[in-house]
């Protein structure tokens, strides 16, 4: 495509505007990690290569200068084949780009951060009736290292971002997840879990974890609990709040336990390594809501009983659905009252506070 460089430049400009206006959403550590990933992508470094501190600090200084200039700018329309298009009208943009071998992604991430990217298409396939685009080299992206996403009913696997994301998950994994990670790596044939070994076999590790990303997005596409209008209302009304975090966690767990979603499909296909990676990286509010998952995986790692693991996931799905129904009842009542603050208080009282009062979930040590 003759003007792909121009389109990539326009998208990159919107990425800078979005990053400039959203950088304050992150902690200092969180922002530093995102900037490090962005630097690696821009310089085409492999995930494991760490830049010299002086080099990346100079680059961050230059990036902050760009942010200062762009901070007050609006997001720009994209000029594609002589037409000006809304930067969120991905269907219109991709009507021109997909036939040329490129895919454009745009949307709102957590805390309503606008996110954009442009990537080359490596493969188009169909998985369980859902179109999946495997994307390769990215020509433009923002701060967010998202491994996969669904857009207009299509699943997008971002292989460049996914490899960075996976490497960071393994490198910064908490102590509580290390046993499951070791099991997952052994299932990939990596008996030596040292960094050098993982680096040399990263292609194998990524191939094993890839279905986790894809089936999660398929689960989100197929799960009907949050319809599009309600979902948008929730995230726009409660952006950057515990209510948004809870809604996103419930949505993720529904996708992961849905019969067409992550865990049931991994179990059906007997993907032991993928299940291990899922258990290893399972943390945060999701782990507090489903504390039995790691112990269930520990038992599976010992006895290899796929049926028992499947029964656990089915029971977990019912529990997550009940919790989601309780959440939606509170949201509906808050809408009737016209009182978002009441919704926030009720969600905290009925759902979040009981979770946080349980303390850190304990893991089975049998792995």
TILUM-786225 format. One record per residue (C-alpha): residue number from 1; x, y, z; residue in one letter. Coordinates in Angstrom, 3 decimals, always signed. Example, Ala and Ser with C-alpha at 12.3 -4.5 7.8 and 13.67 -1.06 7.14 Angstrom:
% residues 2
<r seq="1" x="+12.300" y="-4.500" z="+7.800" type="A"/>
<r seq="2" x="+13.670" y="-1.060" z="+7.140" type="S"/>
This chain:
% residues 367
<r seq="1" x="+0.000" y="+0.000" z="+0.000" type="X"/>
<r seq="2" x="+1.632" y="+3.202" z="-1.162" type="X"/>
<r seq="3" x="+0.554" y="+5.436" z="+1.727" type="X"/>
<r seq="4" x="+0.898" y="+2.905" z="+4.584" type="X"/>
<r seq="5" x="+3.813" y="+4.880" z="+6.044" type="X"/>
<r seq="6" x="+1.629" y="+7.980" z="+6.148" type="X"/>
<r seq="7" x="-1.208" y="+6.082" z="+7.820" type="X"/>
<r seq="8" x="+1.207" y="+4.555" z="+10.332" type="X"/>
<r seq="9" x="+2.516" y="+8.017" z="+11.125" type="X"/>
<r seq="10" x="-0.974" y="+9.348" z="+11.726" type="X"/>
<r seq="11" x="-1.780" y="+6.443" z="+14.044" type="X"/>
<r seq="12" x="+1.517" y="+6.940" z="+15.876" type="X"/>
<r seq="13" x="+0.559" y="+10.576" z="+16.398" type="X"/>
<r seq="14" x="-2.703" y="+9.525" z="+18.062" type="X"/>
<r seq="15" x="-0.760" y="+7.031" z="+20.180" type="X"/>
<r seq="16" x="+1.421" y="+9.859" z="+21.484" type="X"/>
<r seq="17" x="-1.633" y="+12.003" z="+22.265" type="X"/>
<r seq="18" x="-3.316" y="+9.128" z="+24.105" type="X"/>
<r seq="19" x="-0.170" y="+8.262" z="+26.065" type="X"/>
<r seq="20" x="+0.404" y="+11.900" z="+26.995" type="X"/>
<r seq="21" x="-3.112" y="+12.281" z="+28.347" type="X"/>
<r seq="22" x="-3.197" y="+8.888" z="+30.110" type="X"/>
<r seq="23" x="+0.274" y="+8.571" z="+31.637" type="X"/>
<r seq="24" x="-1.026" y="+9.801" z="+34.985" type="X"/>
<r seq="25" x="-3.236" y="+6.708" z="+35.306" type="X"/>
<r seq="26" x="-0.241" y="+4.533" z="+36.157" type="X"/>
<r seq="27" x="+2.020" y="+4.207" z="+39.155" type="X"/>
<r seq="28" x="+5.650" y="+5.222" z="+38.642" type="X"/>
<r seq="29" x="+6.655" y="+1.561" z="+38.428" type="X"/>
<r seq="30" x="+3.783" y="+0.687" z="+36.084" type="X"/>
<r seq="31" x="+4.602" y="+3.571" z="+33.761" type="X"/>
<r seq="32" x="+8.299" y="+2.654" z="+33.742" type="X"/>
<r seq="33" x="+7.510" y="-0.931" z="+32.692" type="X"/>
<r seq="34" x="+5.215" y="+0.248" z="+29.914" type="X"/>
<r seq="35" x="+7.809" y="+2.718" z="+28.664" type="X"/>
<r seq="36" x="+10.440" y="-0.020" z="+28.706" type="X"/>
<r seq="37" x="+8.228" y="-2.235" z="+26.525" type="X"/>
<r seq="38" x="+7.535" y="+0.656" z="+24.160" type="X"/>
<r seq="39" x="+11.281" y="+1.314" z="+23.871" type="X"/>
<r seq="40" x="+11.973" y="-2.348" z="+23.093" type="X"/>
<r seq="41" x="+9.311" y="-2.334" z="+20.401" type="X"/>
<r seq="42" x="+10.533" y="+0.901" z="+18.841" type="X"/>
<r seq="43" x="+14.147" y="-0.308" z="+18.786" type="X"/>
<r seq="44" x="+13.142" y="-3.836" z="+17.644" type="X"/>
<r seq="45" x="+14.809" y="-5.478" z="+20.638" type="X"/>
<r seq="46" x="+13.963" y="-9.040" z="+21.702" type="X"/>
<r seq="47" x="+11.922" y="-9.284" z="+24.926" type="X"/>
<r seq="48" x="+14.893" y="-10.376" z="+27.029" type="X"/>
<r seq="49" x="+17.293" y="-7.642" z="+25.957" type="X"/>
<r seq="50" x="+17.472" y="-4.874" z="+28.550" type="X"/>
<r seq="51" x="+18.719" y="-1.460" z="+27.426" type="X"/>
<r seq="52" x="+21.413" y="+0.408" z="+29.293" type="X"/>
<r seq="53" x="+19.813" y="+2.682" z="+31.934" type="X"/>
<r seq="54" x="+21.403" y="+5.813" z="+30.483" type="X"/>
<r seq="55" x="+20.086" y="+5.006" z="+26.996" type="X"/>
<r seq="56" x="+16.512" y="+4.392" z="+28.060" type="X"/>
<r seq="57" x="+16.504" y="+7.392" z="+30.401" type="X"/>
<r seq="58" x="+17.516" y="+9.609" z="+27.494" type="X"/>
<r seq="59" x="+14.769" y="+8.073" z="+25.359" type="X"/>
<r seq="60" x="+12.190" y="+8.596" z="+28.124" type="X"/>
<r seq="61" x="+13.224" y="+12.237" z="+28.328" type="X"/>
<r seq="62" x="+12.637" y="+12.619" z="+24.596" type="X"/>
<r seq="63" x="+9.281" y="+10.846" z="+24.900" type="X"/>
<r seq="64" x="+8.199" y="+13.181" z="+27.705" type="X"/>
<r seq="65" x="+9.035" y="+16.148" z="+25.485" type="X"/>
<r seq="66" x="+6.732" y="+14.707" z="+22.819" type="X"/>
<r seq="67" x="+4.028" y="+14.246" z="+25.453" type="X"/>
<r seq="68" x="+4.337" y="+17.850" z="+26.597" type="X"/>
<r seq="69" x="+3.750" y="+19.051" z="+23.045" type="X"/>
<r seq="70" x="+0.867" y="+16.641" z="+22.427" type="X"/>
<r seq="71" x="-0.879" y="+16.728" z="+25.789" type="X"/>
<r seq="72" x="-3.575" y="+19.220" z="+24.830" type="X"/>
<r seq="73" x="-4.139" y="+18.036" z="+21.279" type="X"/>
<r seq="74" x="-7.303" y="+16.180" z="+20.252" type="X"/>
<r seq="75" x="-7.104" y="+12.802" z="+18.586" type="X"/>
<r seq="76" x="-6.813" y="+13.329" z="+14.844" type="X"/>
<r seq="77" x="-8.926" y="+11.831" z="+12.106" type="X"/>
<r seq="78" x="-7.135" y="+9.391" z="+9.837" type="X"/>
<r seq="79" x="-6.712" y="+10.184" z="+6.162" type="X"/>
<r seq="80" x="-7.061" y="+6.872" z="+4.318" type="X"/>
<r seq="81" x="-7.322" y="+6.714" z="+0.512" type="X"/>
<r seq="82" x="-8.323" y="+10.362" z="+0.364" type="X"/>
<r seq="83" x="-11.049" y="+10.083" z="+3.037" type="X"/>
<r seq="84" x="-10.950" y="+11.384" z="+6.598" type="X"/>
<r seq="85" x="-12.151" y="+8.758" z="+9.073" type="X"/>
<r seq="86" x="-12.848" y="+8.758" z="+12.800" type="X"/>
<r seq="87" x="-9.888" y="+7.076" z="+14.552" type="X"/>
<r seq="88" x="-12.308" y="+4.688" z="+16.297" type="X"/>
<r seq="89" x="-14.107" y="+3.674" z="+13.092" type="X"/>
<r seq="90" x="-12.002" y="+0.559" z="+12.708" type="X"/>
<r seq="91" x="-14.373" y="-1.134" z="+10.274" type="X"/>
<r seq="92" x="-14.120" y="+1.744" z="+7.786" type="X"/>
<r seq="93" x="-10.329" y="+1.960" z="+8.134" type="X"/>
<r seq="94" x="-9.862" y="-1.792" z="+7.769" type="X"/>
<r seq="95" x="-11.979" y="-1.965" z="+4.631" type="X"/>
<r seq="96" x="-9.034" y="-0.255" z="+2.972" type="X"/>
<r seq="97" x="-6.202" y="-1.828" z="+4.980" type="X"/>
<r seq="98" x="-7.082" y="-5.526" z="+5.238" type="X"/>
<r seq="99" x="-6.961" y="-6.201" z="+1.477" type="X"/>
<r seq="100" x="-3.475" y="-4.700" z="+1.527" type="X"/>
<r seq="101" x="-2.299" y="-6.976" z="+4.364" type="X"/>
<r seq="102" x="-2.606" y="-4.640" z="+7.358" type="X"/>
<r seq="103" x="-4.944" y="-4.468" z="+10.349" type="X"/>
<r seq="104" x="-5.840" y="-1.433" z="+12.432" type="X"/>
<r seq="105" x="-6.938" y="-1.728" z="+16.041" type="X"/>
<r seq="106" x="-8.540" y="+0.977" z="+18.178" type="X"/>
<r seq="107" x="-10.685" y="+1.200" z="+21.270" type="X"/>
<r seq="108" x="-10.810" y="+2.115" z="+24.934" type="X"/>
<r seq="109" x="-8.793" y="+0.098" z="+27.437" type="X"/>
<r seq="110" x="-9.018" y="+0.140" z="+31.232" type="X"/>
<r seq="111" x="-9.704" y="+3.582" z="+32.706" type="X"/>
<r seq="112" x="-10.913" y="+4.580" z="+29.226" type="X"/>
<r seq="113" x="-7.429" y="+5.003" z="+27.829" type="X"/>
<r seq="114" x="-7.681" y="+5.263" z="+24.028" type="X"/>
<r seq="115" x="-5.469" y="+2.599" z="+22.492" type="X"/>
<r seq="116" x="-4.334" y="+2.219" z="+18.866" type="X"/>
<r seq="117" x="-2.068" y="-0.008" z="+16.807" type="X"/>
<r seq="118" x="-1.327" y="-0.951" z="+13.199" type="X"/>
<r seq="119" x="+0.138" y="-4.334" z="+12.285" type="X"/>
<r seq="120" x="+0.901" y="-6.581" z="+9.347" type="X"/>
<r seq="121" x="-1.423" y="-9.568" z="+8.894" type="X"/>
<r seq="122" x="+0.399" y="-12.899" z="+9.121" type="X"/>
<r seq="123" x="-2.568" y="-15.236" z="+8.964" type="X"/>
<r seq="124" x="-6.355" y="-15.256" z="+8.872" type="X"/>
<r seq="125" x="-8.104" y="-18.329" z="+10.275" type="X"/>
<r seq="126" x="-11.365" y="-19.449" z="+11.822" type="X"/>
<r seq="127" x="-11.494" y="-20.971" z="+15.318" type="X"/>
<r seq="128" x="-14.838" y="-22.236" z="+16.619" type="X"/>
<r seq="129" x="-16.633" y="-20.065" z="+14.077" type="X"/>
<r seq="130" x="-14.766" y="-16.886" z="+15.062" type="X"/>
<r seq="131" x="-12.371" y="-15.116" z="+12.688" type="X"/>
<r seq="132" x="-8.863" y="-14.851" z="+14.140" type="X"/>
<r seq="133" x="-6.215" y="-12.558" z="+12.675" type="X"/>
<r seq="134" x="-2.656" y="-13.402" z="+13.663" type="X"/>
<r seq="135" x="-0.752" y="-10.151" z="+13.409" type="X"/>
<r seq="136" x="+2.985" y="-9.746" z="+12.993" type="X"/>
<r seq="137" x="+5.216" y="-6.678" z="+12.801" type="X"/>
<r seq="138" x="+3.578" y="-3.603" z="+14.276" type="X"/>
<r seq="139" x="+4.041" y="-0.269" z="+12.534" type="X"/>
<r seq="140" x="+2.455" y="+1.813" z="+15.294" type="X"/>
<r seq="141" x="+1.383" y="+1.186" z="+18.894" type="X"/>
<r seq="142" x="+0.898" y="+2.982" z="+22.192" type="X"/>
<r seq="143" x="+1.958" y="+2.259" z="+25.777" type="X"/>
<r seq="144" x="-0.285" y="-0.771" z="+26.222" type="X"/>
<r seq="145" x="+1.269" y="-4.175" z="+25.574" type="X"/>
<r seq="146" x="-1.963" y="-6.072" z="+24.892" type="X"/>
<r seq="147" x="-1.373" y="-9.652" z="+23.700" type="X"/>
<r seq="148" x="-4.804" y="-10.071" z="+22.123" type="X"/>
<r seq="149" x="-8.192" y="-8.394" z="+21.887" type="X"/>
<r seq="150" x="-11.560" y="-8.757" z="+20.214" type="X"/>
<r seq="151" x="-12.845" y="-6.057" z="+17.894" type="X"/>
<r seq="152" x="-16.168" y="-6.132" z="+16.042" type="X"/>
<r seq="153" x="-16.508" y="-9.860" z="+16.725" type="X"/>
<r seq="154" x="-13.021" y="-10.617" z="+15.377" type="X"/>
<r seq="155" x="-10.105" y="-11.845" z="+17.509" type="X"/>
<r seq="156" x="-6.727" y="-10.168" z="+17.023" type="X"/>
<r seq="157" x="-3.579" y="-11.913" z="+18.258" type="X"/>
<r seq="158" x="-0.726" y="-9.406" z="+18.423" type="X"/>
<r seq="159" x="+2.338" y="-11.645" z="+18.316" type="X"/>
<r seq="160" x="+4.917" y="-8.882" z="+18.911" type="X"/>
<r seq="161" x="+3.051" y="-7.504" z="+21.916" type="X"/>
<r seq="162" x="+2.160" y="-11.000" z="+23.133" type="X"/>
<r seq="163" x="+5.793" y="-12.078" z="+23.285" type="X"/>
<r seq="164" x="+6.736" y="-8.988" z="+25.302" type="X"/>
<r seq="165" x="+3.729" y="-9.547" z="+27.556" type="X"/>
<r seq="166" x="+4.571" y="-13.220" z="+28.101" type="X"/>
<r seq="167" x="+8.217" y="-12.509" z="+28.848" type="X"/>
<r seq="168" x="+7.262" y="-9.881" z="+31.435" type="X"/>
<r seq="169" x="+4.756" y="-12.259" z="+33.032" type="X"/>
<r seq="170" x="+7.433" y="-14.918" z="+33.428" type="X"/>
<r seq="171" x="+10.181" y="-12.509" z="+34.496" type="X"/>
<r seq="172" x="+8.087" y="-10.704" z="+37.131" type="X"/>
<r seq="173" x="+6.008" y="-13.657" z="+38.328" type="X"/>
<r seq="174" x="+5.208" y="-13.717" z="+42.045" type="X"/>
<r seq="175" x="+6.548" y="-16.469" z="+44.252" type="X"/>
<r seq="176" x="+3.048" y="-17.965" z="+44.527" type="X"/>
<r seq="177" x="+2.981" y="-18.661" z="+40.782" type="X"/>
<r seq="178" x="+6.447" y="-20.147" z="+40.324" type="X"/>
<r seq="179" x="+5.516" y="-23.772" z="+40.978" type="X"/>
<r seq="180" x="+2.778" y="-23.693" z="+38.342" type="X"/>
<r seq="181" x="+5.135" y="-21.941" z="+35.920" type="X"/>
<r seq="182" x="+7.739" y="-24.662" z="+36.429" type="X"/>
<r seq="183" x="+5.083" y="-27.300" z="+35.666" type="X"/>
<r seq="184" x="+4.042" y="-25.435" z="+32.508" type="X"/>
<r seq="185" x="+7.631" y="-25.158" z="+31.315" type="X"/>
<r seq="186" x="+8.202" y="-28.867" z="+31.937" type="X"/>
<r seq="187" x="+5.125" y="-29.592" z="+29.836" type="X"/>
<r seq="188" x="+6.866" y="-27.609" z="+27.052" type="X"/>
<r seq="189" x="+9.918" y="-29.822" z="+27.433" type="X"/>
<r seq="190" x="+11.946" y="-27.253" z="+29.384" type="X"/>
<r seq="191" x="+13.368" y="-29.151" z="+32.335" type="X"/>
<r seq="192" x="+15.796" y="-26.313" z="+33.095" type="X"/>
<r seq="193" x="+13.798" y="-23.161" z="+33.984" type="X"/>
<r seq="194" x="+16.745" y="-20.754" z="+33.825" type="X"/>
<r seq="195" x="+16.342" y="-17.543" z="+31.837" type="X"/>
<r seq="196" x="+18.854" y="-18.622" z="+29.180" type="X"/>
<r seq="197" x="+16.911" y="-21.823" z="+28.483" type="X"/>
<r seq="198" x="+13.566" y="-20.048" z="+28.249" type="X"/>
<r seq="199" x="+15.094" y="-17.462" z="+25.921" type="X"/>
<r seq="200" x="+16.334" y="-20.137" z="+23.523" type="X"/>
<r seq="201" x="+12.921" y="-21.868" z="+23.550" type="X"/>
<r seq="202" x="+10.649" y="-18.827" z="+23.629" type="X"/>
<r seq="203" x="+9.005" y="-19.871" z="+20.355" type="X"/>
<r seq="204" x="+7.929" y="-23.153" z="+21.967" type="X"/>
<r seq="205" x="+6.669" y="-21.400" z="+25.092" type="X"/>
<r seq="206" x="+4.721" y="-18.877" z="+23.043" type="X"/>
<r seq="207" x="+3.169" y="-21.643" z="+20.935" type="X"/>
<r seq="208" x="+1.972" y="-23.297" z="+24.149" type="X"/>
<r seq="209" x="+0.491" y="-20.145" z="+25.674" type="X"/>
<r seq="210" x="-1.030" y="-18.809" z="+22.438" type="X"/>
<r seq="211" x="-4.353" y="-20.719" z="+22.881" type="X"/>
<r seq="212" x="-4.813" y="-19.008" z="+26.258" type="X"/>
<r seq="213" x="-4.934" y="-15.623" z="+24.554" type="X"/>
<r seq="214" x="-7.071" y="-16.760" z="+21.620" type="X"/>
<r seq="215" x="-9.660" y="-18.743" z="+23.576" type="X"/>
<r seq="216" x="-10.028" y="-15.952" z="+26.112" type="X"/>
<r seq="217" x="-11.028" y="-13.545" z="+23.368" type="X"/>
<r seq="218" x="-13.346" y="-16.143" z="+21.789" type="X"/>
<r seq="219" x="-14.978" y="-16.573" z="+25.196" type="X"/>
<r seq="220" x="-15.562" y="-12.819" z="+25.373" type="X"/>
<r seq="221" x="-17.041" y="-12.766" z="+21.879" type="X"/>
<r seq="222" x="-19.429" y="-15.638" z="+22.650" type="X"/>
<r seq="223" x="-20.398" y="-14.853" z="+26.244" type="X"/>
<r seq="224" x="-23.662" y="-12.837" z="+26.226" type="X"/>
<r seq="225" x="-23.801" y="-11.683" z="+29.872" type="X"/>
<r seq="226" x="-22.518" y="-8.151" z="+29.236" type="X"/>
<r seq="227" x="-24.260" y="-6.763" z="+26.163" type="X"/>
<r seq="228" x="-22.364" y="-4.030" z="+24.350" type="X"/>
<r seq="229" x="-24.573" y="-1.111" z="+25.436" type="X"/>
<r seq="230" x="-24.551" y="-2.081" z="+29.124" type="X"/>
<r seq="231" x="-20.824" y="-2.742" z="+29.077" type="X"/>
<r seq="232" x="-20.068" y="+0.665" z="+27.588" type="X"/>
<r seq="233" x="-22.314" y="+2.351" z="+30.140" type="X"/>
<r seq="234" x="-20.539" y="+0.621" z="+33.032" type="X"/>
<r seq="235" x="-16.988" y="+1.408" z="+31.930" type="X"/>
<r seq="236" x="-17.817" y="+4.998" z="+30.952" type="X"/>
<r seq="237" x="-19.743" y="+5.693" z="+34.182" type="X"/>
<r seq="238" x="-17.184" y="+4.094" z="+36.500" type="X"/>
<r seq="239" x="-13.871" y="+4.568" z="+34.684" type="X"/>
<r seq="240" x="-10.746" y="+4.182" z="+36.833" type="X"/>
<r seq="241" x="-12.716" y="+2.928" z="+39.837" type="X"/>
<r seq="242" x="-13.156" y="-0.331" z="+41.773" type="X"/>
<r seq="243" x="-16.468" y="-0.827" z="+39.955" type="X"/>
<r seq="244" x="-14.708" y="-0.846" z="+36.577" type="X"/>
<r seq="245" x="-12.021" y="-3.205" z="+37.892" type="X"/>
<r seq="246" x="-14.665" y="-5.600" z="+39.199" type="X"/>
<r seq="247" x="-16.644" y="-5.464" z="+35.955" type="X"/>
<r seq="248" x="-13.561" y="-6.230" z="+33.874" type="X"/>
<r seq="249" x="-12.534" y="-9.067" z="+36.191" type="X"/>
<r seq="250" x="-15.993" y="-10.638" z="+36.047" type="X"/>
<r seq="251" x="-15.996" y="-10.302" z="+32.260" type="X"/>
<r seq="252" x="-12.596" y="-11.991" z="+32.058" type="X"/>
<r seq="253" x="-13.617" y="-14.850" z="+34.348" type="X"/>
<r seq="254" x="-16.846" y="-15.386" z="+32.447" type="X"/>
<r seq="255" x="-14.831" y="-15.671" z="+29.246" type="X"/>
<r seq="256" x="-12.323" y="-18.013" z="+30.853" type="X"/>
<r seq="257" x="-14.961" y="-20.383" z="+32.279" type="X"/>
<r seq="258" x="-17.459" y="-20.188" z="+29.405" type="X"/>
<r seq="259" x="-17.897" y="-23.559" z="+27.609" type="X"/>
<r seq="260" x="-16.426" y="-21.914" z="+24.484" type="X"/>
<r seq="261" x="-13.806" y="-19.997" z="+26.474" type="X"/>
<r seq="262" x="-10.309" y="-20.481" z="+27.782" type="X"/>
<r seq="263" x="-10.303" y="-23.204" z="+30.421" type="X"/>
<r seq="264" x="-12.977" y="-25.559" z="+29.021" type="X"/>
<r seq="265" x="-11.317" y="-25.479" z="+25.582" type="X"/>
<r seq="266" x="-7.845" y="-26.058" z="+27.024" type="X"/>
<r seq="267" x="-9.201" y="-28.981" z="+29.029" type="X"/>
<r seq="268" x="-11.087" y="-30.386" z="+26.043" type="X"/>
<r seq="269" x="-7.917" y="-30.250" z="+23.933" type="X"/>
<r seq="270" x="-5.722" y="-31.587" z="+26.780" type="X"/>
<r seq="271" x="-3.322" y="-28.630" z="+26.633" type="X"/>
<r seq="272" x="-1.462" y="-29.205" z="+29.899" type="X"/>
<r seq="273" x="+1.195" y="-26.550" z="+29.305" type="X"/>
<r seq="274" x="-1.405" y="-23.867" z="+28.531" type="X"/>
<r seq="275" x="-3.404" y="-24.736" z="+31.667" type="X"/>
<r seq="276" x="-0.184" y="-24.461" z="+33.668" type="X"/>
<r seq="277" x="+0.608" y="-21.025" z="+32.285" type="X"/>
<r seq="278" x="-2.947" y="-19.898" z="+33.021" type="X"/>
<r seq="279" x="-2.616" y="-21.050" z="+36.653" type="X"/>
<r seq="280" x="+0.840" y="-19.512" z="+37.008" type="X"/>
<r seq="281" x="-0.287" y="-16.047" z="+35.917" type="X"/>
<r seq="282" x="-3.666" y="-16.156" z="+37.691" type="X"/>
<r seq="283" x="-3.530" y="-13.349" z="+40.246" type="X"/>
<r seq="284" x="-5.020" y="-10.119" z="+41.530" type="X"/>
<r seq="285" x="-8.761" y="-9.680" z="+41.992" type="X"/>
<r seq="286" x="-9.460" y="-12.718" z="+39.786" type="X"/>
<r seq="287" x="-7.521" y="-14.928" z="+42.177" type="X"/>
<r seq="288" x="-9.379" y="-13.473" z="+45.147" type="X"/>
<r seq="289" x="-12.675" y="-14.287" z="+43.422" type="X"/>
<r seq="290" x="-11.578" y="-17.801" z="+42.484" type="X"/>
<r seq="291" x="-9.091" y="-18.874" z="+45.179" type="X"/>
<r seq="292" x="-9.582" y="-22.563" z="+44.447" type="X"/>
<r seq="293" x="-8.094" y="-22.462" z="+40.968" type="X"/>
<r seq="294" x="-4.425" y="-22.801" z="+41.934" type="X"/>
<r seq="295" x="-5.118" y="-25.686" z="+44.383" type="X"/>
<r seq="296" x="-7.237" y="-27.382" z="+41.701" type="X"/>
<r seq="297" x="-4.360" y="-27.060" z="+39.259" type="X"/>
<r seq="298" x="-1.923" y="-28.383" z="+41.890" type="X"/>
<r seq="299" x="-4.046" y="-31.518" z="+42.237" type="X"/>
<r seq="300" x="-4.222" y="-31.867" z="+38.469" type="X"/>
<r seq="301" x="-0.433" y="-31.464" z="+38.178" type="X"/>
<r seq="302" x="-0.105" y="-34.401" z="+40.566" type="X"/>
<r seq="303" x="-2.796" y="-36.797" z="+39.338" type="X"/>
<r seq="304" x="-3.432" y="-35.653" z="+35.720" type="X"/>
<r seq="305" x="-7.207" y="-35.971" z="+36.221" type="X"/>
<r seq="306" x="-8.689" y="-33.845" z="+33.414" type="X"/>
<r seq="307" x="-12.257" y="-34.732" z="+34.414" type="X"/>
<r seq="308" x="-11.768" y="-33.447" z="+37.961" type="X"/>
<r seq="309" x="-10.285" y="-30.216" z="+36.629" type="X"/>
<r seq="310" x="-13.245" y="-29.855" z="+34.271" type="X"/>
<r seq="311" x="-15.698" y="-30.317" z="+37.145" type="X"/>
<r seq="312" x="-13.903" y="-27.623" z="+39.116" type="X"/>
<r seq="313" x="-14.160" y="-25.172" z="+36.209" type="X"/>
<r seq="314" x="-17.870" y="-25.937" z="+35.732" type="X"/>
<r seq="315" x="-18.522" y="-25.217" z="+39.409" type="X"/>
<r seq="316" x="-16.408" y="-22.075" z="+39.235" type="X"/>
<r seq="317" x="-18.435" y="-20.904" z="+36.233" type="X"/>
<r seq="318" x="-21.664" y="-21.158" z="+38.220" type="X"/>
<r seq="319" x="-20.144" y="-19.175" z="+41.092" type="X"/>
<r seq="320" x="-18.866" y="-16.429" z="+38.793" type="X"/>
<r seq="321" x="-22.259" y="-16.173" z="+37.103" type="X"/>
<r seq="322" x="-23.998" y="-15.764" z="+40.478" type="X"/>
<r seq="323" x="-21.539" y="-13.053" z="+41.478" type="X"/>
<r seq="324" x="-22.047" y="-11.336" z="+38.122" type="X"/>
<r seq="325" x="-25.822" y="-11.427" z="+38.584" type="X"/>
<r seq="326" x="-25.427" y="-9.795" z="+42.004" type="X"/>
<r seq="327" x="-23.201" y="-7.124" z="+40.463" type="X"/>
<r seq="328" x="-25.675" y="-6.418" z="+37.647" type="X"/>
<r seq="329" x="-28.552" y="-6.168" z="+40.130" type="X"/>
<r seq="330" x="-26.635" y="-3.465" z="+42.002" type="X"/>
<r seq="331" x="-25.850" y="-1.640" z="+38.751" type="X"/>
<r seq="332" x="-29.518" y="-1.783" z="+37.695" type="X"/>
<r seq="333" x="-30.684" y="-0.439" z="+41.063" type="X"/>
<r seq="334" x="-28.105" y="+2.338" z="+40.893" type="X"/>
<r seq="335" x="-29.420" y="+3.306" z="+37.456" type="X"/>
<r seq="336" x="-32.970" y="+3.449" z="+38.805" type="X"/>
<r seq="337" x="-31.792" y="+5.643" z="+41.659" type="X"/>
<r seq="338" x="-29.664" y="+7.774" z="+39.348" type="X"/>
<r seq="339" x="-26.932" y="+7.535" z="+41.966" type="X"/>
<r seq="340" x="-23.514" y="+6.211" z="+40.809" type="X"/>
<r seq="341" x="-22.048" y="+6.842" z="+44.258" type="X"/>
<r seq="342" x="-24.651" y="+4.497" z="+45.773" type="X"/>
<r seq="343" x="-23.633" y="+1.871" z="+43.201" type="X"/>
<r seq="344" x="-19.979" y="+2.224" z="+44.157" type="X"/>
<r seq="345" x="-20.708" y="+1.909" z="+47.879" type="X"/>
<r seq="346" x="-22.994" y="-1.090" z="+47.392" type="X"/>
<r seq="347" x="-20.508" y="-2.898" z="+45.133" type="X"/>
<r seq="348" x="-17.786" y="-2.363" z="+47.723" type="X"/>
<r seq="349" x="-19.976" y="-3.512" z="+50.619" type="X"/>
<r seq="350" x="-21.543" y="-6.573" z="+49.027" type="X"/>
<r seq="351" x="-18.793" y="-7.847" z="+46.733" type="X"/>
<r seq="352" x="-15.363" y="-6.242" z="+47.089" type="X"/>
<r seq="353" x="-14.997" y="-5.890" z="+50.863" type="X"/>
<r seq="354" x="-15.718" y="-9.579" z="+51.559" type="X"/>
<r seq="355" x="-13.071" y="-10.506" z="+48.992" type="X"/>
<r seq="356" x="-10.361" y="-8.273" z="+50.416" type="X"/>
<r seq="357" x="-11.126" y="-9.387" z="+53.983" type="X"/>
<r seq="358" x="-10.207" y="-12.971" z="+53.062" type="X"/>
<r seq="359" x="-6.527" y="-12.095" z="+52.796" type="X"/>
<r seq="360" x="-4.011" y="-13.660" z="+50.406" type="X"/>
<r seq="361" x="-5.287" y="-16.955" z="+48.978" type="X"/>
<r seq="362" x="-3.192" y="-19.939" z="+49.986" type="X"/>
<r seq="363" x="-1.857" y="-22.344" z="+47.358" type="X"/>
<r seq="364" x="-1.511" y="-26.086" z="+47.466" type="X"/>
<r seq="365" x="+2.178" y="-26.956" z="+47.814" type="X"/>
<r seq="366" x="+1.863" y="-30.313" z="+46.079" type="X"/>
<r seq="367" x="+3.222" y="-29.201" z="+42.715" type="X"/>
